[in-house]
Amino acid sequence: MIRDITLGQYYPGNSVVHKLDARTKIIATFLYIVELFIVNNFRGFLIAGIFLFLVIGLSRVPVKFIFRGLTAVFLIIAFTFLINLFMVDGRILWQWKFLSISYEGLNRAFFMAVRLVLLIIGSSLMTLTTKPIELTDGLEKLLKPLSKIGVPSHEIALMMTIALRFIPTLMEETDKIIKAQQARGADFESGNILRRAKALIPILIPLFISSFRIAQDLALAMEARCYHGGSGRTRMNEIKFHRGDAIAAVLMVASLAVIIASRYI
Amino acid sequence: MAFISVKDVVIEFIKYDESGHPASSKKALDGVSLDIEKGSFTAIVGMNGSGKSTLAKCLNGLLLPKEGSVSVDGMDTKDDEHIWHIRSRVGMVFQNPDNQIVSSIVEDDVAFGPENLGIEPAEIRRRVDDALKKVGMYEKKDKGAHMLSGGQKQRIAIAGAVAMRPECIVFDEPTAMLDPAGREKVMEIIEELNADGITCILITHFMDEAAEADRIIVLKKGKIAADAAPDELFSDPALIEELGLDLPPAIQLRDKLGLDKSVNNIDAIADAIRQ
C-alpha cells in the first residue's frame, strides 16, 4: 500500500495551466498571495475569487481535488474565524456571559476566513498543476540570481529533489521497522498518549540510523557519477518561457492593477 | 599498457575509540596488484570482509590507497586534476538499487551523470534514450522510480552509468538484493555491455555469475589468493574450498557424477551427461 502514495498532490493533466513554466506559476502564486493582502474589502475578494475560479476552470482540475486541500487546514480556518468573531470590539450584536459578538468582529471574521480560503486554494492550485520536480527546477532557476550574494540555490533545489525522491524509500523503511518491532512484541496501540509517544522511540532510532546509512550510500553513488556541485552542470530539460507564459504574466499584472483599484472604489 | 593498473595497494581502516585515539586497525587491502585490460570481463570474488568492495572503490578513486597506486589509462587516481575524468570513464553500479537513484523520475535519474559532466541538453537526451533502450527500460522513462521493482531499479542504475559513456563499469554486487528473475536480467545486460566493448568488472558472491567472466580474481583477507580463467579455477575444487568459496552448481554436479575435472562449462557438462 505504501508504494502507491502519490508525491505531493500533483493532478496529471495537459491544460494550459499545466503547460506553463514552473517559474511563471511560482511568481503568479506569489503575486496572488500579495494581492490577497492588498485587498481591503469584500468586493476585492469577489474579484480575486472570480479570477481564481477562471484559472481553475482553465486547469481542468476537478473542484473536488481543489477543496481537498481545504479540509486539511479546516481547523486553522475555524480557529481564526472564532478568534476574530469573539475578540474584536465594537457595536455589540449578541452577548452571553463573557462572550460577545460585535458587528465589526463578525465582519472581520468572515473577511479573514475568505482570505485564508482563497489563499489556500490559490497555492494548492500551483502544486496541483506542477510536478514536484518541475517546482524544484523552477525554484533553482528563480533563486539563481541570489547565488551571487551567497544563497546556495542549486543546493537547495537538489536537497528538495532528493527529499522528494526518498519520501517513499523512507516510508518503506519505516514500514519495515514497525513490522520488525511488532514481531519482537512492541506495542504501538495501547496506553495513553505519553506511552504511545514513548513507543515510537524504537521506530525513530533505527529510522535515523538507516537514513544516515542511505545518505552515505547515496553520497558515494553521486560522487561515482561525477557530482561535484552546481558549477559546470547542465540540465537535460532546459525550462523555457513560451507564449503562454507571456499571456499569464500580462494577466497577472492586470489582476494586480484591478485589485489595487478595488481598494479605492 | 593495461587500462586499469593497480600496484601494491594497501588500504587500512582505523577504528577510533571514544576519545579519538586509534584503537585498532585492519588492512582491507594488503599489497594488491593487478592489471585490467580494455574490453575484458573480470569477476572479483571472495568471502565477506575479503576486501572486494574496497578494491572496487579504489578503481575510480572513491577510496585512495595509503600505499601503492591505482591508475586508469595512465592517470593516477590520487591526482585531483584527473579525478572527474577518471570517474567519467570508470562508471560504478552499487549493491542497493534504492540508495543510488537520485531523482524521482526515471529519465531524470539517468540524466544525472551526463548533467554533471556538463554535456549539451540535446546530447544528454540522446544518451539517456540510448541508455534506457540498452537496459530495456525505455517504456518506463517517465515513471516514478519508487514504482519499480528492485531489478528494474538496478537496471535504471546501470543505465545511469551507461549514459556517461564510460569505457569501464564496475559492478559492486549488483544482484545481491534482487530476485532470481532480476538477477538473470542484470547479468544479461552486463554480458551485452561487455560484448559492446565496455570493460566490465563484476564483484559478486555468486560463483555461477563469476563463471561468466573471462577471468576470476579471488581475494582473501585483502590479498589476491587466485587469479585465473574460470575453467582453470574450477578444475581445482580443493583450491576453491580452501578459499572459502562455493563451486557453481553445474561444477558441483560434475563432481558428484564423477566426470572429468577438465570439463568446465555448463554446455560441456551437459554434453558429457548426455553421453
Interface residues (C-beta under 8 A of the other chain):
Chain A: R3 L7 P132 I133 T161 I162 L164 R165 P168 T169 I214 D217 L218 L220 A221 M222 E223 A224 R225 C226 Y227 H228 G232 R233 T234 R235 M236 N237 E238
Chain B: K57 N60 L62 W84 R87 S88 G91 M92 F94 N96 D98 N99 Q100 I101 V102 S103 S104 I105 E107 D108 A111 F112 G113 P114 E115 N116 L117 G118 I119 E120 P121 I124 R125 V128 G144 A145 H146 M147 A157 G160 A161 M164
